[in-house]
Amino acid sequence: MITKTLGVINSTAPYGVSNGQESLDLALASANFGQEVTLFFIDDGVFQLLKSQQPIPEQGKHYSKTFPALTFYDIDDIFVCQQSLTERALAVSDLCIQVSALPREELNQQLARLDHLMRF
């Protein structure tokens, strides 16, 4: 059986909307059923990975604590847009998990190799 690949693109800030939590739930569920999942964080989506987040209850669930569990689901390909980090004065060391920071052109190459894409 050929496994289809799924790319989950996170492009929104972590709180105020449920996109981040929903994308994480999709990634974990898909990986649990044997799909090869790759995560991408672009634009304001890079804020989802910041260390030491302390949202207030009105902002929604504090789901960033779940990111370290991605390796248990064999989700090892996690990419962030280097340009998005730079534009927001962030560095890879500011993030809560290990990622590969790539220029936008290389991110597009990674996206092109996947069978399915979901953007949040």
C-alpha positions as CSV (number, residue, x, y, z in Angstrom):
1,M,0.0,0.0,0.0
2,I,1.3,3.4,-0.9
3,T,1.2,6.0,1.8
4,K,0.0,9.5,0.8
5,T,1.9,12.4,2.2
6,L,0.2,15.4,3.9
7,G,1.6,18.8,4.4
8,V,0.0,21.0,7.1
9,I,0.7,24.7,6.6
10,N,0.3,26.9,9.7
11,S,0.0,30.6,8.8
12,T,-2.0,32.1,11.6
13,A,-1.1,33.4,15.1
14,P,-1.7,30.9,17.9
15,Y,-4.6,32.5,19.8
16,G,-7.9,34.2,18.9
17,V,-8.8,31.5,16.4
18,S,-8.7,27.7,16.7
19,N,-6.6,27.2,13.5
20,G,-3.5,26.2,15.3
21,Q,-5.1,23.7,17.5
22,E,-7.1,22.2,14.6
23,S,-4.0,21.9,12.5
24,L,-2.2,20.1,15.3
25,D,-5.1,17.8,15.8
26,L,-5.2,17.0,12.1
27,A,-1.5,16.3,12.0
28,L,-1.6,14.0,15.0
29,A,-4.7,12.1,13.8
30,S,-3.3,11.7,10.3
31,A,0.0,10.4,11.6
32,N,-1.8,8.1,14.0
33,F,-3.4,6.5,10.9
34,G,-0.1,6.0,9.1
35,Q,0.1,9.1,6.9
36,E,3.4,10.7,6.5
37,V,2.9,14.3,7.8
38,T,5.1,17.3,7.3
39,L,4.5,20.6,9.2
40,F,5.1,24.1,7.9
41,F,5.0,27.3,9.8
42,I,4.9,30.5,7.7
43,D,3.9,34.1,8.3
44,D,2.3,34.6,11.7
45,G,2.2,30.8,12.1
46,V,5.8,31.0,13.4
47,F,4.3,32.5,16.6
48,Q,2.7,29.1,17.4
49,L,6.2,27.7,18.2
50,L,7.4,30.3,20.6
51,K,8.8,29.2,23.9
52,S,7.2,30.2,27.2
53,Q,3.8,31.1,25.9
54,Q,1.3,32.0,28.6
55,P,-2.1,32.6,27.1
56,I,-5.0,33.8,29.2
57,P,-8.1,31.6,29.2
58,E,-10.0,33.9,26.9
59,Q,-7.3,33.2,24.2
60,G,-8.1,29.5,24.0
61,K,-6.3,26.3,25.0
62,H,-2.5,26.4,25.5
63,Y,-1.7,23.7,22.9
64,S,1.9,24.6,22.3
65,K,2.9,22.1,25.1
66,T,1.8,19.4,22.6
67,F,4.5,20.2,20.0
68,P,7.3,18.2,21.8
69,A,5.0,15.1,21.3
70,L,5.2,15.3,17.5
71,T,8.2,12.9,17.5
72,F,6.2,10.2,19.2
73,Y,3.9,10.4,16.2
74,D,6.8,10.2,13.7
75,I,6.3,13.8,12.7
76,D,9.9,14.7,12.2
77,D,9.8,17.0,9.2
78,I,9.0,20.4,10.6
79,F,9.9,23.5,8.6
80,V,9.7,27.2,9.3
81,C,10.1,30.0,6.8
82,Q,13.3,31.8,7.6
83,Q,11.9,35.1,6.1
84,S,8.9,34.9,8.4
85,L,11.2,34.5,11.4
86,T,13.4,37.4,10.3
87,E,10.4,39.7,9.6
88,R,9.2,39.1,13.2
89,A,12.7,39.5,14.8
90,L,12.7,35.8,15.8
91,A,15.3,33.1,15.7
92,V,15.1,29.3,15.7
93,S,16.4,29.4,19.3
94,D,13.2,31.2,20.2
95,L,11.1,28.2,19.3
96,C,9.9,25.4,21.5
97,I,10.9,22.5,19.2
98,Q,13.7,21.6,16.8
99,V,12.8,22.8,13.2
100,S,14.5,23.4,9.9
101,A,14.4,27.0,8.9
102,L,14.4,27.3,5.1
103,P,14.2,30.2,2.6
104,R,10.8,30.5,0.9
105,E,12.0,29.0,-2.3
106,E,13.1,25.8,-0.5
107,L,9.9,25.6,1.4
108,N,8.0,25.7,-1.9
109,Q,10.1,22.8,-3.1
110,Q,9.2,20.8,0.0
111,L,5.5,21.6,-0.5
112,A,5.7,20.5,-4.1
113,R,6.8,17.0,-3.2
114,L,3.7,16.3,-1.1
115,D,0.4,14.6,-2.2
116,H,-2.0,16.7,-0.1
117,L,-1.8,20.2,1.5
118,M,-4.0,21.7,4.2
119,R,-3.6,25.3,5.2
120,F,-4.7,26.8,8.5
